[in-house]
Amino acid sequence: MDNILYVVGTPIGNMGDMTPRAVETLESVDFIAAEDTRVTLKLLNHFHIKKPMVSYFEHNKHDHGVKIIERILAGESCAIVTDAGMPCISDPGEDLIRRCEAAGIRTVVVPGPSAVISALAVSGLETGRFTFEGFLSVNKKSRQEHLESLINERRTMIFYEAPHKLPNTLADLYATFGDRRLTIARELTKLHEEIIRTTLKEAQKYIDEPLKGELVLILEGRKDEEKSMITPEEAVAYAKRLIEGGMRPTDAAKEAAAMAGLKKNDIYRELV
C-alpha cells in the first residue's frame, strides 16, 4: 500500500453505511488526511481504528497538501476522508488529486455514500441527465452569474446548501427560474431524514421558517414547452437584485425581460 493516496467515502449520517473495504483501508494506511479531525476521530473510534491524522481543509490545503505529497513520495500511504460522503466532491480534496497527478502518485478510490446521488435517486425528478452545481457563492455578483448561466439548462440541477443560506437561495432560485418542481432532501440517512417534494413557489414558505440540517436541493430542468411563470412584478424585482449585484440598469432590464418574455423598456421604465 506504499506511495498511494486512497480516496475513501464515509457515511453521510448512518454509520451502518460504512463499507468493509473502507474500514480495511483506513486500518491499513499509514496516516489519514481529514477535513475535520474531530469528526473523523468519532468515525475511527466507532470502528476501533487507531491511526495518526493530519487536518486537510480549504484554508490549509496548500501547505498541508505539500506535506502530504512529501510523505507519500517518501513511501507512506494516505487515505483522504471528508466529514461525510465522498471526498473531492465540492471539497478541497480535488486539489490534492491534482497534486498527486503532477507528482506521479497513484490514486485509488474506495467508493462510499454520496449525498448528490442519494438525493437525486429519491427526488422524483428526471435522473437520466443531471448537473451538480455544488454550493452557490455568497458573493452576489458571482451567485447571479452562476444562476443566469443555468436559465436554459434542461438537465436536473443539484445544489448543496447550508440551512442559514436557504432563504436567500430559495428566493434567488424562484426569481431566476420561476415556478419549477423542487425536491429538498434534508438530513439524508439520519434520524430526521426528510424528502420534501414541492415547487419553487410553494417552497417560499421556508424563507420565513427555514429548514434545519444538511440540505440538498434538486431542481427540475427547463422544459422545451416551458413558458415564463414570472410576473412583471417579479421580473422587476429580479432586475433590482441584478442592479444591487453591480449590473447596469439597462443590462439588468434586458436580462429580466428575456427571462420573463417581456419588453426591456417596460422593465426599465419601472426601474427608473
N, C-alpha and C positions, 0 to 999 in steps of 0.2 A: 504493500500500500504506500510505498515511498513516492515522493515527488508528485503527489496527486492532490487536487482540490476536489472535494466531494460537495455537491450542491444538494443538500438534504431537506426534503419537505417535512414539516412538522404540523401537528394538529392545529386547526383554526379555532378550536374550542374544546372538543371532546378528546380526551387522552386515548380513548379506545381506537381512534383513527390512526395512531402511530403504527407504521408498518414494521414487521420483524426485521426487514432489511435495513430500515432507518436506524433501529436500535443497535443492530450489529455494527453498522458503520460508525456510529458515534462511540461505541465501545472500542473500536479498532484504531481510530485515528490518533495522532499524537497530540493534537490540540483542536479546539473549536473556536471559530470566529462567530460571535453572536451579536445581534443587533442590540440587545439589552441583556447583559449577563445575569441580571437578577431574575428576569423572566425565564431564561434558558436554564438557570440553576434549578428552578422548580421542576422543569421537564426532566432534567437529568436525575434529580432526586427521586422522582416518581418511578423511573426505570432503573434506579440503583446504579447509575453510571457516574464514575468519578474521572473527570478529565479537566486539564487546565483550559481556561478560556481567555480570549482576548476580545475586547469590545471592538465592534466594527459597525459604524453607523454614518449617517450623512455628514456630520461635522468633523469626523476624524478619518474618513475613508482614504484620504490621500496619504497621510503619514502612516497610518496603520496598514494601509494596503501595501505600501512598500515593504514594511516589516514582515507582513505575512508572506509575500512573494519571496523574500530573502530566506525565510525559514523553510519554505517548500523547496527552494533551489538547493538548500543545504542538506536535503534528504528527508525532511519531515513530511507528514501528510496532514491535511487540514480538512475539516468539514465546516462549511458555512451554513448558518441557520438564521432565520428571521424569527421575530416574535411569534408569528403564526403563518402557516401556509408555505408556499414555495418562495425561496429566496430569489432575488434578482428580478422579481415581477413588481414594478413600481417601487423599486428598492435599490439602495446603493450597491447591492451585490453585483449588479451588472457591470459596474466599473471594475470590480475585481476580476470578473471573467475576461474583460478586455486586457487587463494586465497579464493574466495567465497566458492569453493568446500571444501577446507580444514577447513573453519570456519563454515560450515553448513548453509551458506546463500543461499536462493533461488534465482535463476536467471530466468528472463523471457525475451524472445526475442520478439521484435516488428519489424517485417521484413520491409525492405526497399530496395531501389535500390542497385545493386551490379555491379561494373564495370566488374568483372570477367564474370558473366553470361550474362550481356548485350552485351559484346564484342563477346563472343562465339556465341550467338544467331544470330548475323549478319555477322559472319566470312565467311560463305560459306564453312567451313570445317566440318568434322565429329563432331557431338555433343554428340553422344551416350556414349562415354567414353573419359574423358579428365583428365588431371592432372594440378593443379595450382602450379606453381613454384615460385611465388612471385617475389621479386627483386633479381637479381643476385648480388653476393658480389663484392665489389670494389677491394677486395684482389685477386691478380692474381691467386694464387695457389688454393684458395677456389673456385673461379669462374671456373677455368678449371676442377677441380674435379667435380663440380656440372654438368657442361655440358657433361663431359665424361660419367657420370652416366646415361645420357639420350640418348646416341647414339642409342641404340636399342629400345627406347621407342616407342611403337606402338600407344599409345593414343595421341590425340591432346594435345599440350602443351601450356600453357598460362603463360605469363610473364608480370609483371609490369615494366615500365622503365621510367626514367626521361629524358627529352629532351637532356640535355648536355651529358648524358651517351649513347645515342642511337648509335652514330657512332661506338664506340668500341663494343657495343653489337651486332650490325649487322655484323661486321667483325668477331667476335668470333663465332656467330651462323653459318655463312657461312663456316668458317674454320672447324667447328666441324661436321656439318650435310650435307654439300654440298648444292645442289640446291633443295629446297623443297618449297611447297606453303606456303605463309606467308600472314596473314592479319594484318594490323596495324589499330587499332581503336584509333582515335585521338579526344580529346575534346568531349567525349560522352555526349549527351543531351544538349550541349552548342551551342552557336550561330554558331561557326565554326566547328561543328561536321563533321568528315570525316572518311570514311571507305575505306581503300586502300587495295585492293586485288592484291597481287603481288607474287613474288618469292624471295627467299633469294638472288639470283644472281642479279635480277633486282633492289632489294632494296639497293644494294651497292651505288646507286647514292645518297642516303640520308646520306652517310658518309661525302660527301663534302658539301651537302646542307641539314643539319639536320632539322627535323620537330620540330615544337614548340607545346607546350601544353601537357596535360596529355596523356600518351600513354599506350595502352595495346597491346601486341604482341601475336598473336595466330599462332602457328606453327604446320604444318602438322606432324603427327607421321610417323614413319618408316613403309614402306610397305613391305610385305613378298617378293615381287619380286624386291625390290629396290636394285640397284647396286650403287656402289660409283660413284658420279658425280664429285669427286675431282681429279684434275690433279696431276701428280707427283710434279709439282712446288708448288701447293697449299699444298700438303702433307708435303713438306719440310718446307714451311713457317709455317705450323701448329706445326711441331716439334720444330722449333725455338722458337715459342711462349711458348711451354711447358718448354723448357730449361730456358727461361727467368723467368718463374714462379718457378724455382728451381728444375725441374726434371732432372735426369741424362740423358745425350745424348743417351745412349743405350736404356733406357726406353722410351724416347721421340720418338726415331726412331721406336721402336716396336709398340707404341700406334698409331702413324701416319700411319704406314704401314698397321696395321689391319683395320683401318678406310677406307683406300683408296684401299685395296686389292692389295698391293704391297709387295715386299720383304724388310725385315728390313734392310738388308745390303745395298740395293740401297739407302734407305733414309739416313742411317748413313754415307755412303760414301759422300753424298752431304753436310752433316753437318760438316764433318771434313776436 
